Amino acid sequence: MPGREDLWSISLARIAIAALWLLHFLPLSWLARIGRVLGFILYLSAAKRRRIGRINLRLCFPELDGRARERLLRRHFAAIAQSLLDRGVLWWSSEARIRACVRVEGQEHMDAVRGRPVIWLAPHFVGLDMGGVRISADYRVVSIYSKQKNPLFDALFLRGRMRLGAPVLLSRQDGVRAVVRALKAGMPFYYLPDMDYGPRDAIFVPFFGVPAATITGMSRLARLSGAVVVPCVTRQRPDGKGYVVRFYPPWEGYPSDDLEADTRRMNAFVEERVREMPAQYHWLHKRFKTRPAGESGLYEGIKKNTRRGGG
């Protein structure tokens, strides 16, 4: 039988899901306003994530003073909160509304590679799910799915990602062969390789000038499958009225014979997009957790129950 804490967690999840269901009827511009309030509440209450964000921003934007970085962090919490509220649109709104909320740009770049295996490089911006679900209405997509700890939210995340276009969702345990088979079968691979997944299959290349453990999977998959890389980036519109998912020109000369150069190229591209919309990148993830041999950890001392105001 579930313990008292488990029952309390399930009850809170049900309340949150009910609130999201009610809110999904509102226009996105209203959700954006509510998201700014919710984001400020999260900024005040999520002390551990707040400290992680501060460390990441200090490492990546040393040219900004402390006040500017703190303003950026508050904007990031607001962007995250808005994206969380917008999940209700993905989970319960019609396909027509989703298409209207998420505009697609750069379709000519996908037309240029028609008939070829395609890897979509999709960095971790807050609109990631909105863009992924939207383009799955036009393409049968394959992607990697990470199971959520809460079973109620796990079911909803799966429902949201599976609603349109019958995408194929693989776990990391399915391995490279399953992805290569899907690519060769003509399914674009919505790939999210820009986080710290540990030292396995990773090398250290710069991200904002900081050595970052970065997986080399995109270069290896492109070589194994003969796929072309077409970056696919989703932005929250600044007016709060939706999202824009944009395809970029296919990469020429990729993969090369230099795995490190390929991985550097990926990080450099992501960094360029981050500088265009710094508040929308996922700064609350420990991007620099894995360190080169001999280096101390950058997030030491951050505990789950860090008190508000610390760090």
C-alpha positions in Angstrom: 0.0 0.0 0.0 1.2 3.5 -0.7 2.5 5.5 2.3 1.2 8.8 3.5 3.8 10.8 1.5 2.9 8.9 -1.7 -0.8 9.5 -1.2 -0.1 13.2 -0.6 2.0 13.4 -3.7 -0.8 11.7 -5.8 -3.4 14.1 -4.4 -1.3 17.1 -5.3 -0.7 15.7 -8.7 -4.5 15.3 -9.2 -5.2 18.8 -8.1 -2.5 20.2 -10.5 -3.9 18.1 -13.4 -7.4 19.4 -12.7 -6.1 23.0 -12.6 -4.3 22.4 -15.9 -7.4 21.0 -17.5 -9.5 24.0 -16.4 -6.8 26.5 -17.6 -6.3 24.9 -21.0 -9.6 26.6 -22.1 -8.0 30.0 -21.7 -6.2 31.8 -24.6 -2.4 31.4 -24.5 -1.9 35.1 -23.8 -3.8 34.6 -20.6 -1.8 31.5 -19.7 1.4 33.6 -20.3 0.2 36.2 -17.7 -0.6 33.5 -15.2 2.7 31.9 -16.0 4.6 35.0 -15.0 3.0 34.9 -11.6 3.5 31.2 -11.2 7.1 31.6 -12.4 7.8 34.1 -9.6 6.3 31.7 -7.1 8.6 28.9 -8.4 11.6 31.2 -8.3 11.0 32.0 -4.7 10.2 28.4 -3.6 12.5 26.2 -5.7 15.7 27.0 -3.9 17.7 24.1 -5.2 16.9 24.7 -8.8 17.4 28.5 -8.3 20.9 27.8 -7.1 21.7 25.5 -10.1 20.4 28.2 -12.4 22.6 30.8 -10.8 25.7 28.6 -11.2 24.9 27.9 -14.8 24.3 31.6 -15.7 27.4 32.7 -13.9 29.5 30.2 -15.9 27.9 31.0 -19.2 27.4 34.7 -18.9 30.3 36.1 -16.9 30.0 39.4 -18.8 26.7 40.1 -17.0 26.7 41.4 -13.5 24.8 39.6 -10.7 21.6 41.7 -11.0 21.4 41.1 -14.8 21.8 37.4 -14.3 19.2 37.3 -11.6 16.7 39.1 -13.9 17.5 36.6 -16.5 16.9 33.7 -14.1 13.5 35.2 -13.1 12.5 35.4 -16.7 13.6 31.8 -17.2 11.3 30.7 -14.4 8.4 32.6 -16.0 9.1 30.9 -19.3 9.2 27.5 -17.7 5.9 28.1 -15.8 4.3 29.3 -19.1 5.4 26.1 -20.8 4.0 24.0 -18.0 0.6 25.7 -18.3 0.7 25.3 -22.0 1.1 21.5 -21.6 -2.7 21.5 -21.1 -3.2 22.7 -24.6 -1.1 19.7 -25.8 -3.0 17.2 -23.6 -6.6 18.3 -24.2 -7.0 20.8 -27.0 -7.9 19.9 -30.6 -5.3 19.3 -33.4 -6.6 22.5 -35.0 -5.8 24.6 -31.9 -2.3 23.1 -31.6 -1.6 23.9 -35.3 -2.8 27.4 -34.7 -0.7 27.9 -31.6 2.5 26.6 -33.1 3.7 28.1 -36.3 6.2 26.2 -38.5 8.9 28.1 -40.3 11.7 26.9 -42.7 9.6 24.1 -44.3 11.7 24.5 -47.4 14.7 23.0 -45.6 12.8 19.8 -45.0 11.6 19.8 -48.6 15.2 20.0 -49.7 16.0 16.7 -48.0 12.9 14.8 -48.9 13.5 11.1 -49.2 16.6 11.1 -47.0 16.9 10.0 -43.4 16.8 13.1 -41.2 17.9 13.8 -37.6 16.3 16.9 -36.1 18.6 18.5 -33.6 16.2 19.8 -31.0 18.0 21.6 -28.1 16.4 21.9 -24.7 14.4 25.1 -24.9 11.2 25.4 -22.9 9.0 25.0 -26.1 10.5 21.7 -26.9 7.4 19.6 -26.3 5.1 22.2 -28.1 7.3 22.0 -31.2 7.7 18.2 -31.1 4.0 17.6 -30.9 3.2 20.1 -33.6 5.5 18.6 -36.2 4.4 15.1 -35.3 1.1 16.1 -36.9 3.0 16.4 -40.2 5.6 13.6 -39.9 5.7 10.2 -38.3 8.5 10.9 -35.8 10.8 8.8 -33.6 12.1 10.2 -30.4 13.5 9.2 -27.0 11.2 9.2 -24.0 12.3 9.4 -20.4 9.8 8.0 -17.9 8.4 10.5 -15.4 8.6 9.6 -11.7 5.0 10.5 -11.0 2.8 7.9 -12.8 -0.1 10.4 -13.3 2.2 12.9 -15.1 4.0 10.1 -16.9 0.7 9.0 -18.4 -0.2 12.5 -19.4 3.2 13.2 -21.0 2.9 10.0 -23.0 -0.7 11.0 -24.0 0.5 14.4 -25.1 3.3 13.1 -27.2 1.3 10.3 -28.8 -1.8 12.2 -29.7 -0.8 13.3 -33.2 0.8 11.3 -36.0 1.5 8.1 -34.1 5.1 8.8 -33.1 7.5 6.0 -32.1 8.9 6.7 -28.6 12.0 4.7 -27.6 13.7 4.4 -24.2 17.5 5.0 -23.9 17.7 1.3 -23.2 16.4 0.5 -26.8 19.9 1.4 -28.1 21.3 2.8 -31.3 20.0 0.0 -33.6 16.3 0.9 -33.0 17.0 4.5 -33.9 18.9 3.6 -37.0 16.1 1.2 -38.1 13.6 4.0 -37.7 15.7 6.5 -39.6 16.2 4.1 -42.5 12.4 3.5 -42.5 11.9 7.2 -43.2 11.0 8.5 -39.7 12.8 11.8 -38.7 14.5 11.4 -35.3 13.7 14.3 -32.9 17.0 14.2 -31.0 17.8 16.0 -27.7 21.5 15.5 -27.2 22.5 18.8 -25.4 22.3 17.8 -21.8 24.8 16.1 -19.4 24.0 12.4 -19.5 27.1 11.4 -17.7 30.5 10.2 -19.0 29.3 7.3 -21.1 29.7 8.0 -24.9 30.6 11.6 -24.1 33.6 13.8 -24.7 34.4 17.2 -23.2 33.9 20.1 -25.6 33.2 23.8 -24.9 29.8 25.1 -24.2 30.0 28.9 -23.5 33.7 28.3 -23.0 33.2 25.7 -20.2 34.2 22.1 -20.9 30.9 20.2 -21.0 30.4 16.4 -21.2 28.6 16.1 -24.5 27.4 12.9 -26.1 28.7 12.1 -29.5 25.5 10.2 -30.6 24.4 12.6 -33.3 27.6 12.3 -35.3 27.6 8.5 -34.9 24.0 8.1 -35.8 24.4 10.3 -38.9 27.3 8.1 -40.0 25.5 4.8 -39.4 22.2 5.8 -41.0 23.3 8.1 -43.7 21.1 10.8 -42.2 21.3 14.5 -42.7 21.0 16.9 -39.7 18.3 19.5 -39.9 18.2 21.6 -36.7 14.7 22.2 -35.3 14.3 24.9 -32.6 11.1 26.0 -30.9 10.7 29.5 -29.4 8.0 31.0 -27.2 6.6 34.0 -28.9 7.4 37.2 -26.8 3.8 38.3 -27.0 2.7 35.1 -25.2 0.4 34.0 -28.1 2.1 30.8 -29.0 5.3 29.2 -30.3 7.3 29.1 -33.5 9.1 25.9 -34.5 11.8 26.6 -37.1 13.7 24.2 -39.3 17.3 25.4 -40.2 19.3 24.6 -43.3 20.6 21.0 -43.4 24.2 20.8 -42.3 26.7 20.3 -45.1 29.9 18.3 -44.5 28.4 16.5 -41.5 29.4 14.1 -40.2 33.1 14.7 -40.8 36.0 12.4 -40.0 36.5 14.3 -36.7 34.1 13.2 -34.0 35.3 16.0 -31.7 34.8 18.6 -34.4 31.3 17.4 -35.0 30.4 17.6 -31.3 31.9 21.1 -31.0 29.8 22.1 -34.0 26.7 21.0 -32.3 27.5 22.8 -29.1 28.4 26.0 -31.0 25.0 25.9 -32.8 23.1 25.5 -29.6 25.1 28.3 -28.0 24.2 30.6 -30.9 20.5 29.9 -30.4 20.8 30.3 -26.6 22.2 33.8 -27.1 19.2 34.7 -29.2 16.8 33.7 -26.4 18.7 33.1 -23.2 15.7 33.1 -20.9 14.2 30.0 -22.8 17.1 27.5 -22.4 16.9 24.9 -19.6 19.2 26.4 -17.0 17.9 24.4 -14.1 19.6 21.2 -15.3 23.1 20.5 -14.1 24.7 20.9 -17.5 28.2 20.8 -16.1 27.8 18.1 -13.6 30.3 15.6 -15.1 33.8 17.1 -14.9 37.1 16.2 -16.4 39.4 14.1 -14.3 40.9 16.0 -11.4 38.3 18.8 -11.5 36.0 19.4 -8.5 32.2 19.4 -8.9 30.6 22.7 -9.8 27.3 22.0 -7.9 28.7 20.8 -4.6 26.8 21.8 -1.6 23.4 22.0 -3.3 21.0 20.0 -1.2 17.4 19.1 -1.8 16.3 21.1 1.2 18.3 24.2 0.6 16.6 27.1 2.3 15.2 30.0 0.5 17.8 32.8 -0.1 20.8 30.5 -0.1 23.4 30.4 -2.8 
